[in-house]
Structure formats: structure tokens, C-alpha cells
Amino acid sequence: MGDRVYPRAGDIDNPRNLRRLVRAIENDRIPRDLKRQRLQFMYSLTYSDNFKKQYRGSIREARRMLKSAYTKYTKK
């Protein structure tokens, strides 16, 4: 497996970069559970003060986007 290339966490400061990160995780060749964990972790970071300070977009929209992405990988 090659090196994973995700945008750096500090670079996720707008909706476009967030979508890019979600796509990178979804397209990665890793188990579904690991994809869910990574997306869920990013969702939890949207509640951190640092994320809220640096993000130039709607936090609610960011949370909605990440929640929608990680729920695709939850067991039903």
C-alpha cells in the first residue's frame, strides 16, 4: 500500500478542503470501519475551539457533511 496523502488538519479551514478530505478518506483503500473512525474523529474535532476559530464556513454544515459521510460506514 502506498503512502496516504490527506490534507493537513490545519488546512481544513473551508468547505472545499473539508470535502477534499472526506473524498480522500472515502477513496482510501482501508477497511470500512477505519474510514468510519477517521470521519467520526473529524466530526468530533468540529467541536474543538481551534477548529471553530479557524474554519471559514458554517460549522453546522461541516458537521452535517461529516456525519453524513461517517454514517455510510456504520453497521445497519
Secondary structure, DSSP 8 states (H G I E B T S, - for coil): --------GGG--SHHHHHHHHHHHHHSSS-HHHHHHHHHHHHHHTTSHHHHHH--S-HHHHHHHHHHHHHTTS--
